[in-house]
Amino acid sequence: MHTRGNVIVGTRARATHKTINTGKMKVIIAIDSLKGSLTSAQACRAAEEGALQRWPAAEIVCLPVSDGGEGWLEAFEKGQPGRWHRQDVTVHDPLQREIHARYLQAQETAIIEIAEVCGLALLKADERDPLHATTYGLGELIAEAYLHGCRNFTIGLGGSATSDAGRGLTEALSPTLASLQAHCHFTIATDVTNPLLGPRGAAAVFAPQKGATPAMVQLLEERARAFAEDNARKMGTDSAMLPGAGAAGGLGYAFMQFLNAERRSGAELLLEALHFDSLIEGADLIITGEGQADQQTLMGKLPSIVLQYAKRAGVPCHLLAGRIDPATDFLSAGFCSTHCINPPTLPLSAAMQPEVARANLTATVSRL
């Protein structure tokens, strides 16, 4: 292992992979969003520009990806063109304003991205209000899909502005809840393993990211606890402490408690749907990444799932990120190199600018 500028290269790791040939290369690009800077699609396009500079004759396969947050619908739609269908539906956003939301439908299956309905990106900075933000609109969207024949639901939990433990969702679904329980299957896509309550719960960990003060966090915790205890008494079961119950401000809890939802890794679900194992056949290298690479990256986030596919196929996998935790041993995990796209002296405020992030990503890939 040695360091080359901002690049950590594992020569021993690379030696176990196939040798890159001098003929036409096949390069796979699957980069998650750089939150606050670039969407996954934008990051992949920037990386593609760099790859074409480095290997002008290469076959470049770009796959916008998501682990369940923003970009979830586009990732599925672009991966399987013609299979998914759009429907515009009028629902309510976290502050109960009417908006148009989308879901993708394939026969009886609906793919839903909660960020489309109750996402933080729908609110201005001064509108963030986790005490009043509701998931009611998500329930409206699910009810609409049910009326259009959907009986299987795959729901990406990411980027929510809410912390209501799914209370709004259940209120909106109350007229059809019994039918949904009896006739439908729900899969929630999230890499979050936090429970609903406690120091690792939805309020304590995620509410501050949505604008909650310490006093608000305490109130949200009390509300969630009272809601869960009441449901446990009435239903005889309690999902509050299950892994993932704290996802999306407690939406994970509501889906598991009321709809018996199965929790899956969003990255795994997406890559399975995209037939990623087939796409990487014959590839010479894979480029993946995200905004910040740290120990959490190796605990089921999208780059680590991409790496699992790469290792099984014997394809070198490079990790790019806006920030890289030097204490995390990515090379031992199997990445053949890691690349921080930002120069060490670049201020964070500048690095977060989309045009800067785009240029740095392109330049980094062009030097691979």
VOBA-1610 file (N, C-alpha, C; in pm, whole numbers, padded with zeros to 5 digits, always signed):
BEGIN
Met+00085-00119+00000Met+00000+00000+00000Met+00089+00124+00000His+00049+00226-00080His+00121+00352-00077His+00027+00466-00109Thr+00072+00588-00077Thr-00010+00707-00097Thr+00045+00787-00213Arg-00047+00835-00297Arg-00008+00917-00410Arg-00098+01041-00408Gly-00053+01149-00345Gly-00138+01268-00332Gly-00256+01238-00242Asn-00376+01260-00294Asn-00497+01230-00219Asn-00546+01088-00244Val-00462+01007-00306Val-00503+00873-00347Val-00432+00769-00263Ile-00507+00674-00211Ile-00448+00560-00143Ile-00465+00439-00233Val-00356+00377-00268Val-00358+00266-00363Val-00311+00140-00294Gly-00385+00032-00311Gly-00346-00096-00255Gly-00293-00186-00364Thr-00163-00196-00376Thr-00106-00277-00483Thr-00134-00425-00460Arg-00134-00469-00335Arg-00160-00609-00308Arg-00303-00645-00345Ala-00398-00552-00314Ala-00538-00577-00349Ala-00555-00583-00499Arg-00485-00497-00572Arg-00502-00495-00717Arg-00449-00623-00780Ala-00348-00681-00722Ala-00286-00798-00783Ala-00379-00917-00788Thr-00481-00920-00703Thr-00573-01033-00703Thr-00679-01024-00811His-00686-00910-00877His-00787-00889-00981His-00727-00916-01118Lys-00818-00921-01216Lys-00772-00943-01353Lys-00689-00824-01402Thr-00599-00848-01493Thr-00518-00741-01550Thr-00599-00666-01654Ile-00593-00534-01651Ile-00665-00453-01750Ile-00597-00468-01884Asn-00674-00505-01986Asn-00614-00528-02116Asn-00596-00396-02191Thr-00529-00401-02303Thr-00500-00280-02380Thr-00600-00260-02492Gly-00700-00350-02505Gly-00803-00335-02605Gly-00913-00243-02554Lys-01034-00259-02609Lys-01145-00174-02567Lys-01186-00209-02425Met-01183-00109-02340Met-01217-00131-02200Met-01367-00116-02176Lys-01410-00177-02068Lys-01547-00161-02021Lys-01540-00106-01879Val-01596+00012-01861Val-01591+00080-01732Val-01733+00098-01680Ile-01756+00055-01556Ile-01886+00069-01491Ile-01878+00184-01392Ile-01973+00277-01400Ile-01979+00390-01307Ile-02110+00383-01231Ala-02101+00371-01099Ala-02221+00363-01014Ala-02192+00443-00887Ile-02217+00572-00893Ile-02186+00664-00783Ile-02314+00717-00723Asp-02326+00710-00592Asp-02441+00766-00522Asp-02432+00919-00524Ser-02536+00985-00481Ser-02536+01131-00481Ser-02429+01185-00385Leu-02376+01300-00419Leu-02290+01375-00329Leu-02381+01480-00265Lys-02439+01445-00153Lys-02547+01525-00095Lys-02506+01670-00076Gly-02594+01758-00123Gly-02567+01899-00114Gly-02490+01954-00232Ser-02443+01863-00319Ser-02363+01906-00435Ser-02418+01851-00566Leu-02418+01718-00580Leu-02457+01656-00707Leu-02554+01541-00682Thr-02651+01528-00770Thr-02734+01408-00770Thr-02651+01292-00821Ser-02703+01172-00806Ser-02632+01055-00858Ser-02613+01066-01009Ala-02717+01110-01080Ala-02707+01122-01226Ala-02600+01223-01264Gln-02595+01335-01193Gln-02494+01437-01222Gln-02353+01385-01191Ala-02339+01315-01079Ala-02208+01261-01043Ala-02161+01158-01146Cys-02253+01074-01191Cys-02216+00973-01290Cys-02175+01037-01423Arg-02246+01144-01463Arg-02209+01211-01587Arg-02072+01276-01576Ala-02043+01336-01459Ala-01912+01397-01439Ala-01802+01291-01444Ala-01827+01177-01382Ala-01729+01068-01384Ala-01713+01013-01525Glu-01822+01007-01599Glu-01814+00959-01737Glu-01725+01049-01822Glu-01735+01180-01803Glu-01648+01272-01877Glu-01501+01243-01847Gly-01471+01220-01721Gly-01333+01189-01685Gly-01288+01056-01740Ala-01377+00957-01740Ala-01341+00825-01793Ala-01312+00832-01943Leu-01390+00912-02016Leu-01367+00925-02160Leu-01239+01002-02190Gln-01201+01093-02100Gln-01072+01159-02116Gln-00958+01060-02096Arg-00976+00972-01999Arg-00872+00874-01966Arg-00868+00759-02066Trp-00984+00712-02108Trp-00994+00599-02201Trp-01094+00635-02311Pro-01053+00710-02412Pro-01146+00762-02514Pro-01225+00655-02587Ala-01169+00537-02601Ala-01238+00432-02678Ala-01315+00335-02591Ala-01322+00361-02462Ala-01384+00266-02370Ala-01536+00264-02382Glu-01593+00150-02347Glu-01738+00139-02330Glu-01769+00180-02186Ile-01845+00287-02170Ile-01877+00339-02038Ile-02023+00307-02007Val-02046+00237-01896Val-02182+00206-01852Val-02210+00288-01726Cys-02300+00386-01737Cys-02334+00475-01626Cys-02464+00432-01561Leu-02461+00415-01431Leu-02581+00374-01358Leu-02607+00469-01242Pro-02697+00566-01257Pro-02737+00645-01141Pro-02795+00550-01035Val-02755+00567-00911Val-02794+00473-00807Val-02840+00547-00682Ser-02911+00477-00596Ser-02961+00534-00472Ser-02985+00420-00374Asp-02970+00451-00245Asp-02997+00348-00145Asp-03138+00361-00088Gly-03221+00444-00152Gly-03359+00460-00108Gly-03402+00604-00095Gly-03306+00697-00104Gly-03338+00838-00092Gly-03365+00902-00228Glu-03327+01030-00239Glu-03351+01101-00364Glu-03284+01028-00482Gly-03356+01020-00592Gly-03305+00951-00709Gly-03349+00806-00720Trp-03422+00759-00621Trp-03469+00619-00619Trp-03552+00585-00742Leu-03649+00670-00775Leu-03735+00642-00889Leu-03657+00645-01020Glu-03574+00748-01037Glu-03496+00759-01161Glu-03403+00640-01179Ala-03346+00592-01069Ala-03255+00479-01078Ala-03327+00355-01129Phe-03444+00328-01076Phe-03521+00213-01123Phe-03566+00232-01268Glu-03616+00351-01299Glu-03671+00375-01432Glu-03564+00364-01540Lys-03447+00422-01516Lys-03342+00418-01616Lys-03280+00279-01627Gly-03286+00204-01520Gly-03230+00069-01525Gly-03317-00028-01601Gln-03447-00001-01605Gln-03538-00092-01674Gln-03635-00010-01759Pro-03586+00051-01866Pro-03671+00139-01947Pro-03790+00063-02007Gly-03903+00129-02004Gly-04023+00070-02062Gly-04100-00018-01968Arg-04039-00059-01857Arg-04108-00148-01765Arg-04191-00071-01663Trp-04143+00049-01630Trp-04209+00126-01527Trp-04298+00235-01588His-04402+00267-01520His-04499+00366-01569His-04520+00475-01465Arg-04532+00599-01511Arg-04552+00712-01421Arg-04701+00742-01406Gln-04735+00792-01290Gln-04869+00848-01269Gln-04853+00969-01178Asp-04910+01080-01219Asp-04906+01200-01135Asp-05026+01198-01041Val-04999+01223-00915Val-05104+01218-00813Val-05094+01344-00728Thr-05209+01402-00694Thr-05211+01517-00605Thr-05220+01469-00461Val-05118+01503-00383Val-05113+01465-00241Val-05070+01589-00163His-05035+01569-00036His-04994+01680+00048His-04849+01662+00094Asp-04775+01772+00095Asp-04635+01769+00136Asp-04626+01770+00288Pro-04506+01774+00347Pro-04495+01767+00493Pro-04570+01876+00568Leu-04592+01990+00501Leu-04664+02099+00565Leu-04809+02108+00517Gln-04858+02000+00457Gln-04998+01986+00415Gln-05035+02079+00299Arg-04937+02111+00215Arg-04965+02185+00092Arg-04981+02087-00022Glu-05070+02115-00115Glu-05091+02024-00227Glu-04971+02025-00321Ile-04927+01906-00360Ile-04818+01890-00455Ile-04851+01773-00547His-04774+01761-00656His-04784+01644-00743His-04668+01551-00710Ala-04702+01426-00683Ala-04601+01326-00653Ala-04610+01213-00754Arg-04505+01132-00762Arg-04500+01025-00860Arg-04471+00891-00793Tyr-04512+00786-00859Tyr-04464+00653-00826Tyr-04451+00576-00955Leu-04376+00470-00953Leu-04357+00387-01071Leu-04433+00257-01052Gln-04500+00215-01157Gln-04584+00097-01148Gln-04548-00004-01256Ala-04532-00127-01214Ala-04512-00237-01307Ala-04609-00347-01267Gln-04716-00362-01344Gln-04822-00457-01312Gln-04875-00427-01172Glu-04854-00516-01075Glu-04908-00494-00942Glu-04805-00440-00843Thr-04692-00397-00894Thr-04586-00347-00806Thr-04571-00196-00818Ala-04565-00129-00704Ala-04542+00016-00701Ala-04407+00043-00636Ile-04328+00128-00700Ile-04203+00175-00643Ile-04225+00319-00599Ile-04201+00346-00472Ile-04229+00478-00416Ile-04105+00533-00348Glu-04080+00660-00370Glu-03970+00731-00304Glu-04032+00833-00209Ile-04011+00816-00080Ile-04080+00904+00015Ile-04033+01049+00002Ala-03910+01069-00049Ala-03861+01206-00066Ala-03948+01285-00163Glu-04021+01214-00249Glu-04111+01280-00343Glu-04231+01344-00273Val-04265+01292-00155Val-04387+01333-00087Val-04357+01408+00043Cys-04268+01355+00123Cys-04239+01416+00253Cys-04090+01439+00272Gly-04023+01478+00164Gly-03879+01495+00167Gly-03835+01631+00217Leu-03716+01633+00275Leu-03657+01757+00325Leu-03635+01856+00212Ala-03607+01805+00092Ala-03580+01892-00022Ala-03704+01970-00066Leu-03822+01930-00018Leu-03945+02000-00054Leu-03963+02129+00027Leu-03882+02146+00131Leu-03897+02260+00220Leu-03778+02354+00209Lys-03806+02482+00226Lys-03699+02579+00240Lys-03637+02563+00378Ala-03517+02616+00395Ala-03446+02600+00521Ala-03528+02653+00639Asp-03597+02765+00619Asp-03673+02822+00729Asp-03811+02758+00747Glu-03843+02658+00664Glu-03971+02586+00677Glu-03956+02454+00752Arg-03835+02415+00781Arg-03815+02286+00848Arg-03877+02288+00987Asp-03966+02193+01011Asp-04043+02193+01135Asp-04083+02050+01170Pro-03993+01973+01228Pro-04024+01832+01256Pro-04136+01812+01357Leu-04170+01917+01433Leu-04282+01902+01527Leu-04416+01894+01455His-04425+01954+01337His-04552+01959+01265His-04548+01888+01130Ala-04431+01858+01078Ala-04421+01791+00948Ala-04488+01653+00957Thr-04563+01618+00854Thr-04643+01495+00857Thr-04615+01405+00737Thr-04637+01277+00759Thr-04624+01178+00653Thr-04759+01144+00590Tyr-04858+01228+00613Tyr-04993+01203+00563Tyr-04994+01186+00411Gly-04919+01268+00340Gly-04917+01260+00194Gly-04868+01128+00142Leu-04777+01065+00216Leu-04728+00934+00174Leu-04840+00831+00179Gly-04922+00840+00282Gly-05037+00751+00290Gly-05133+00773+00174Glu-05152+00899+00136Glu-05237+00929+00021Glu-05182+00865-00106Leu-05051+00871-00122Leu-04989+00814-00243Leu-05003+00663-00247Ile-04984+00598-00133Ile-04999+00452-00127Ile-05144+00413-00154Ala-05238+00487-00097Ala-05380+00457-00121Ala-05414+00471-00269Glu-05357+00572-00335Glu-05381+00591-00478Glu-05326+00473-00558Ala-05206+00429-00524Ala-05148+00315-00595Ala-05229+00188-00572Tyr-05281+00172-00451Tyr-05365+00056-00421Tyr-05491+00056-00507Leu-05552+00173-00523Leu-05673+00183-00604Leu-05644+00154-00751His-05519+00172-00794His-05482+00142-00931His-05426+00001-00947Gly-05451-00084-00850Gly-05418-00225-00865Gly-05288-00271-00806Cys-05212-00184-00743Cys-05085-00225-00684Cys-05108-00304-00556Arg-05039-00417-00545Arg-05050-00500-00426Arg-04912-00528-00364Asn-04808-00496-00436Asn-04672-00505-00384Asn-04611-00365-00384Phe-04551-00328-00273Phe-04497-00194-00258Phe-04351-00201-00214Thr-04265-00137-00291Thr-04125-00123-00252Thr-04101+00026-00229Ile-04066+00061-00108Ile-04066+00202-00068Ile-03928+00243-00017Gly-03870+00340-00084Gly-03739+00391-00045Gly-03752+00493+00067Leu-03693+00461+00183Leu-03700+00550+00298Leu-03570+00630+00306Gly-03576+00753+00263Gly-03458+00838+00269Gly-03493+00982+00243Gly-03423+01072+00310Gly-03440+01214+00283Gly-03566+01275+00338Ser-03624+01218+00444Ser-03752+01269+00494Ser-03735+01396+00576Ala-03840+01477+00577Ala-03843+01599+00660Ala-03922+01575+00788Thr-03969+01454+00808Thr-04065+01424+00914Thr-04002+01347+01030Ser-04071+01354+01143Ser-04032+01275+01260Ser-04158+01242+01340Asp-04261+01194+01269Asp-04391+01169+01333Asp-04417+01021+01360Ala-04312+00937+01346Ala-04325+00793+01369Ala-04429+00729+01279Gly-04461+00795+01168Gly-04557+00741+01073Gly-04702+00762+01111Arg-04727+00848+01210Arg-04866+00873+01252Arg-04950+00928+01137Gly-04895+01023+01061Gly-04969+01078+00948Gly-04999+00973+00843Leu-04902+00885+00818Leu-04921+00775+00723Leu-05041+00690+00763Thr-05045+00650+00889Thr-05153+00562+00933Thr-05288+00632+00931Glu-05290+00762+00958Glu-05417+00836+00952Glu-05470+00839+00809Ala-05382+00862+00712Ala-05426+00867+00573Ala-05471+00731+00523Leu-05410+00625+00576Leu-05442+00490+00530Leu-05554+00424+00608Ser-05605+00489+00710Ser-05702+00423+00798Ser-05823+00364+00724Pro-05878+00428+00618Pro-05993+00367+00550Pro-05958+00237+00477Thr-05833+00220+00436Thr-05794+00102+00359Thr-05694+00014+00432Leu-05665+00046+00559Leu-05559-00026+00630Leu-05585-00176+00638Ala-05707-00216+00668Ala-05739-00358+00679Ala-05715-00431+00547Ser-05755-00368+00436Ser-05735-00430+00305Ser-05586-00438+00271Leu-05512-00333+00304Leu-05368-00334+00278Leu-05300-00445+00358Gln-05338-00462+00483Gln-05280-00567+00566Gln-05309-00705+00511Ala-05430-00721+00458Ala-05472-00854+00413Ala-05421-00890+00275His-05405-00793+00188His-05381-00824+00047His-05248-00775-00010Cys-05169-00702+00068Cys-05050-00638+00012Cys-04923-00680+00084His-04812-00668+00012His-04679-00694+00070His-04596-00567+00057Phe-04535-00528+00167Phe-04455-00406+00171Phe-04308-00439+00199Thr-04221-00378+00121Thr-04077-00386+00145Thr-04025-00244+00160Ile-03959-00217+00272Ile-03901-00084+00292Ile-03751-00093+00268Ala-03701+00002+00192Ala-03561+00002+00152Ala-03486+00106+00233Thr-03396+00061+00319Thr-03316+00152+00400Thr-03194+00080+00455Asp-03084+00153+00470Asp-02966+00095+00534Asp-02959+00136+00681Val-03063+00208+00728Val-03068+00251+00867Val-03112+00135+00956Thr-03039+00112+01065Thr-03074+00004+01158Thr-03119+00059+01294Asn-03135+00189+01305Asn-03172+00250+01433Asn-03314+00211+01473Pro-03338+00193+01604Pro-03475+00169+01651Pro-03554+00299+01653Leu-03679+00290+01690Leu-03761+00411+01697Leu-03724+00497+01817Leu-03695+00435+01931Leu-03679+00507+02057Leu-03539+00496+02114Gly-03510+00586+02207Gly-03384+00579+02280Gly-03274+00665+02220Pro-03153+00652+02274Pro-03041+00737+02230Pro-03000+00716+02085Arg-03036+00602+02027Arg-03009+00576+01886Arg-03136+00585+01803Gly-03241+00639+01861Gly-03371+00640+01796Gly-03389+00753+01696Ala-03509+00756+01639Ala-03540+00851+01531Ala-03525+00995+01576Ala-03578+01028+01693Ala-03571+01166+01739Ala-03430+01208+01774Ala-03361+01126+01853Ala-03228+01162+01901Ala-03126+01175+01789Val-03131+01085+01692Val-03028+01080+01589Val-03063+01166+01467Phe-03187+01158+01423Phe-03220+01217+01293Phe-03296+01350+01300Ala-03372+01373+01406Ala-03451+01496+01413Ala-03366+01624+01408Pro-03248+01627+01473Pro-03166+01749+01463Pro-03127+01784+01320Gln-03115+01683+01234Gln-03082+01707+01094Gln-03199+01774+01021Lys-03317+01767+01081Lys-03437+01821+01018Lys-03482+01951+01084Gly-03396+02006+01169Gly-03426+02135+01229Gly-03471+02131+01373Ala-03464+02016+01439Ala-03512+02006+01576Ala-03410+02058+01677Thr-03458+02136+01771Thr-03376+02181+01883Thr-03374+02068+01988Pro-03285+02076+02089Pro-03287+01975+02195Pro-03423+01959+02261Ala-03494+02071+02282Ala-03627+02061+02342Ala-03724+01989+02250Met-03713+02016+02120Met-03799+01947+02023Met-03769+01797+02021Val-03642+01763+02028Val-03603+01621+02028Val-03670+01548+02143Gln-03668+01609+02262Gln-03730+01547+02378Gln-03880+01529+02358Leu-03946+01630+02303Leu-04090+01621+02279Leu-04122+01516+02174Leu-04043+01510+02066Leu-04064+01410+01961Leu-04044+01268+02017Glu-03946+01252+02105Glu-03924+01122+02168Glu-04045+01082+02252Glu-04097+01175+02328Glu-04214+01146+02413Glu-04335+01111+02327Arg-04354+01183+02218Arg-04466+01154+02129Arg-04454+01014+02069Ala-04334+00982+02021Ala-04313+00852+01958Ala-04332+00739+02059Arg-04283+00759+02181Arg-04299+00656+02284Arg-04446+00633+02318Ala-04521+00742+02334Ala-04663+00729+02366Ala-04739+00661+02251Phe-04705+00697+02128Phe-04769+00637+02010Phe-04741+00487+02006Ala-04615+00449+02027Ala-04576+00308+02021Ala-04639+00228+02135Glu-04641+00285+02255Glu-04700+00213+02368Glu-04850+00193+02350Asp-04917+00293+02297Asp-05061+00280+02271Asp-05089+00173+02167Asn-05008+00173+02060Asn-05027+00071+01955Asn-04997-00069+02008Ala-04895-00081+02093Ala-04860-00212+02148Ala-04974-00267+02233Arg-05038-00181+02313Arg-05152-00226+02395Arg-05268-00271+02308Lys-05296-00197+02202Lys-05410-00228+02118Lys-05387-00349+02028Met-05262-00366+01981Met-05235-00468+01880Met-05167-00592+01935Gly-05108-00580+02054Gly-05042-00696+02112Gly-04902-00722+02058Thr-04854-00637+01972Thr-04717-00647+01919Thr-04653-00509+01925Asp-04520-00508+01926Asp-04448-00381+01936Asp-04322-00387+01850Ser-04319-00302+01747Ser-04205-00298+01654Ser-04108-00184+01684Ala-04127-00116+01796Ala-04052+00007+01821Ala-03901-00013+01825Met-03856-00126+01875Met-03712-00146+01891Met-03652-00235+01784Leu-03728-00265+01679Leu-03674-00345+01570Leu-03572-00263+01490Pro-03468-00327+01435Pro-03373-00255+01351Pro-03444-00191+01232Gly-03420-00062+01213Gly-03482+00009+01102Gly-03610+00082+01139Ala-03660+00059+01261Ala-03784+00127+01301Ala-03766+00278+01306Gly-03644+00324+01329Gly-03619+00467+01336Gly-03595+00533+01202Ala-03595+00457+01095Ala-03569+00512+00962Ala-03675+00614+00924Ala-03631+00721+00858Ala-03722+00825+00805Ala-03813+00880+00913Gly-03754+00915+01027Gly-03831+00975+01133Gly-03934+00883+01195Gly-03909+00753+01191Gly-03999+00655+01249Gly-04096+00593+01150Leu-04083+00626+01022Leu-04168+00561+00921Leu-04143+00410+00917Gly-04017+00372+00940Gly-03987+00228+00943Gly-04073+00157+01045Tyr-04089+00220+01162Tyr-04174+00161+01266Tyr-04317+00143+01216Ala-04375+00246+01158Ala-04514+00239+01114Ala-04534+00130+01010Phe-04442+00119+00917Phe-04456+00015+00814Phe-04445-00124+00874Met-04356-00143+00970Met-04341-00275+01030Met-04455-00305+01128Gln-04499-00204+01202Gln-04602-00226+01302Gln-04739-00250+01239Phe-04774-00171+01140Phe-04910-00177+01085Phe-04921-00259+00956Leu-04811-00270+00881Leu-04818-00335+00750Leu-04723-00454+00737Asn-04663-00493+00849Asn-04576-00611+00851Asn-04470-00606+00741Ala-04411-00487+00724Ala-04316-00467+00614Ala-04185-00541+00638Glu-04127-00585+00529Glu-03995-00646+00530Glu-03892-00536+00504Arg-03783-00534+00581Arg-03678-00435+00561Arg-03564-00496+00479Arg-03524-00423+00374Arg-03413-00466+00289Arg-03317-00350+00267Ser-03195-00383+00235Ser-03100-00280+00194Ser-03146-00217+00064Gly-03157-00084+00062Gly-03199-00017-00060Gly-03103-00039-00174Ala-02974-00040-00144Ala-02873-00063-00247Ala-02886-00202-00306Glu-02906-00302-00220Glu-02920-00439-00269Glu-03043-00453-00358Leu-03154-00396-00314Leu-03277-00403-00393Leu-03258-00344-00531Leu-03195-00227-00535Leu-03177-00158-00662Leu-03084-00236-00754Leu-02969-00280-00702Leu-02873-00350-00786Leu-02929-00483-00835Glu-03011-00547-00755Glu-03079-00668-00802Glu-03173-00635-00918Ala-03250-00527-00902Ala-03345-00488-01007Ala-03274-00449-01136Leu-03154-00393-01123Leu-03077-00351-01240Leu-02996-00466-01301His-03003-00584-01239His-02924-00699-01285His-02776-00660-01293Phe-02729-00602-01184Phe-02593-00549-01179Phe-02489-00658-01203Asp-02516-00779-01157Asp-02420-00886-01178Asp-02397-00914-01326Ser-02503-00903-01406Ser-02489-00923-01551Ser-02422-00803-01617Leu-02454-00683-01569Leu-02398-00562-01629Leu-02247-00554-01614Ile-02194-00609-01504Ile-02050-00596-01481Ile-01970-00712-01541Glu-02038-00804-01607Glu-01964-00912-01674Glu-01871-00855-01780Gly-01747-00894-01777Gly-01650-00846-01874Gly-01596-00708-01847Ala-01635-00648-01734Ala-01586-00513-01702Ala-01440-00517-01661Asp-01369-00409-01691Asp-01229-00397-01651Asp-01214-00324-01519Leu-01308-00236-01487Leu-01305-00171-01357Leu-01440-00109-01327Ile-01463-00087-01198Ile-01586-00025-01150Ile-01547+00098-01068Ile-01619+00205-01091Ile-01599+00328-01015Ile-01726+00354-00934Thr-01711+00362-00803Thr-01825+00390-00717Thr-01787+00499-00619Gly-01883+00546-00541Gly-01851+00650-00445Gly-01973+00715-00387Glu-01948+00816-00302Glu-02052+00891-00234Glu-01989+01019-00180Gly-02070+01100-00110Gly-02019+01226-00061Gly-01912+01213+00044Gln-01935+01129+00144Gln-01838+01108+00251Gln-01820+00960+00274Ala-01696+00914+00266Ala-01664+00773+00287Ala-01601+00758+00425Asp-01666+00678+00509Asp-01615+00653+00643Asp-01655+00512+00685Gln-01646+00483+00814Gln-01677+00349+00860Gln-01819+00308+00824Gln-01911+00405+00820Gln-02049+00374+00783Gln-02059+00321+00640Thr-01966+00362+00555Thr-01967+00316+00416Thr-01957+00164+00410Leu-01878+00107+00499Leu-01855-00037+00498Leu-01964-00115+00570Met-02063-00044+00622Met-02169-00110+00698Met-02300-00114+00621Gly-02290-00138+00489Gly-02409-00160+00408Gly-02450-00046+00319Lys-02371+00063+00314Lys-02406+00171+00223Lys-02374+00130+00080Leu-02424+00208-00014Leu-02420+00166-00154Leu-02281+00126-00205Pro-02173+00203-00179Pro-02043+00161-00230Pro-01999+00023-00180Ser-02038-00011-00058Ser-01998-00142-00006Ser-02074-00255-00075Ile-02199-00230-00114Ile-02275-00331-00187Ile-02219-00347-00328Val-02182-00234-00392Val-02116-00241-00522Val-01987-00321-00511Leu-01912-00299-00403Leu-01787-00371-00382Leu-01810-00522-00372Gln-01918-00563-00305Gln-01946-00706-00294Gln-01964-00769-00432Tyr-02038-00701-00519Tyr-02055-00751-00656Tyr-01920-00756-00727Ala-01839-00652-00711Ala-01709-00645-00778Ala-01618-00758-00734Lys-01616-00787-00606Lys-01529-00893-00554Lys-01571-01029-00607Arg-01704-01052-00614Arg-01751-01180-00667Arg-01715-01196-00814Ala-01715-01084-00888Ala-01686-01090-01032Ala-01536-01076-01062Gly-01456-01045-00960Gly-01312-01028-00982Gly-01278-00902-01059Val-01357-00797-01038Val-01335-00671-01109Val-01281-00566-01011Pro-01173-00496-01044Pro-01121-00392-00955Pro-01225-00283-00932Cys-01236-00238-00808Cys-01336-00139-00771Cys-01268-00021-00704His-01285+00098-00760His-01225+00221-00708His-01331+00302-00634Leu-01294+00359-00520Leu-01384+00437-00437Leu-01348+00585-00443Leu-01447+00669-00478Leu-01428+00814-00482Leu-01523+00879-00383Ala-01478+00989-00321Ala-01564+01060-00227Ala-01516+01202-00209Gly-01607+01287-00165Gly-01568+01425-00135Gly-01485+01434-00009Arg-01511+01344+00084Arg-01432+01331+00206Arg-01403+01184+00229Ile-01285+01153+00279Ile-01250+01014+00310Ile-01191+01010+00450Asp-01248+00926+00534Asp-01198+00909+00670Asp-01068+00830+00667Pro-00956+00891+00706Pro-00828+00820+00697Pro-00817+00703+00794Ala-00906+00700+00894Ala-00900+00592+00992Ala-00969+00465+00944Thr-01041+00473+00834Thr-01114+00357+00783Thr-01030+00285+00679Asp-01012+00155+00696Asp-00925+00078+00608Asp-01006+00023+00490Phe-01023+00105+00389Phe-01100+00064+00272Phe-01026-00040+00188Leu-00893-00036+00191Leu-00817-00132+00111Leu-00834-00273+00165Ser-00832-00288+00298Ser-00854-00421+00356Ser-00993-00472+00324Ala-01089-00379+00308Ala-01225-00420+00274Ala-01234-00474+00132Gly-01140-00432+00046Gly-01139-00484-00091Gly-01131-00382-00201Phe-01147-00252-00169Phe-01131-00150-00272Phe-00983-00148-00316Cys-00961-00135-00446Cys-00822-00135-00493Cys-00758+00002-00480Ser-00839+00108-00468Ser-00785+00240-00439Ser-00897+00330-00390Thr-00861+00433-00316Thr-00957+00534-00273Thr-00907+00670-00318His-01000+00757-00355His-00964+00887-00410His-01052+00995-00349Cys-00992+01090-00280Cys-01063+01209-00238Cys-01061+01306-00355Ile-01179+01348-00401Ile-01184+01429-00523Ile-01141+01574-00497Asn-01136+01613-00370Asn-01106+01752-00338Asn-00962+01771-00292Pro-00894+01874-00340Pro-00760+01907-00290Pro-00766+01933-00140Pro-00662+01898-00064Pro-00666+01911+00082Pro-00684+02054+00132Thr-00646+02152+00052Thr-00658+02292+00097Thr-00788+02358+00054Leu-00873+02286-00017Leu-00998+02345-00066Leu-01099+02357+00047Pro-01151+02477+00075Pro-01251+02493+00182Pro-01377+02413+00150Leu-01443+02366+00255Leu-01563+02286+00238Leu-01671+02363+00162Ser-01686+02492+00192Ser-01788+02572+00126Ser-01767+02576-00025Ala-01640+02579-00067Ala-01610+02578-00210Ala-01630+02438-00269Ala-01586+02336-00195Ala-01598+02199-00244Ala-01742+02157-00266Met-01835+02216-00188Met-01976+02179-00197Met-02046+02244-00315Gln-01984+02340-00379Gln-02046+02405-00495Gln-02058+02302-00608Pro-02176+02288-00669Pro-02195+02184-00771Pro-02094+02190-00884Glu-02063+02310-00935Glu-01970+02318-01047Glu-01829+02276-01006Val-01792+02305-00880Val-01661+02264-00830Val-01656+02113-00811Ala-01761+02058-00749Ala-01767+01913-00728Ala-01763+01838-00861Arg-01836+01891-00959Arg-01840+01828-01091Arg-01702+01827-01156Ala-01635+01942-01152Ala-01501+01951-01213Ala-01400+01862-01141Asn-01406+01859-01009Asn-01310+01777-00933Asn-01334+01629-00955Leu-01460+01590-00966Leu-01490+01450-00992Leu-01440+01408-01129Thr-01465+01491-01229Thr-01417+01461-01363Thr-01265+01449-01366Ala-01197+01544-01302Ala-01051+01544-01302Ala-00996+01422-01230Thr-01059+01382-01121Thr-01012+01265-01045Thr-01021+01139-01128Val-01135+01120-01195Val-01150+01000-01277Val-01054+01000-01394Ser-01027+01117-01450Ser-00935+01124-01565Ser-00793+01084-01529Arg-00762+01084-01399Arg-00627+01045-01355Arg-00620+00901-01306Leu-00732+00828-01307Leu-00728+00690-01259Leu-00630+00605-01338
//
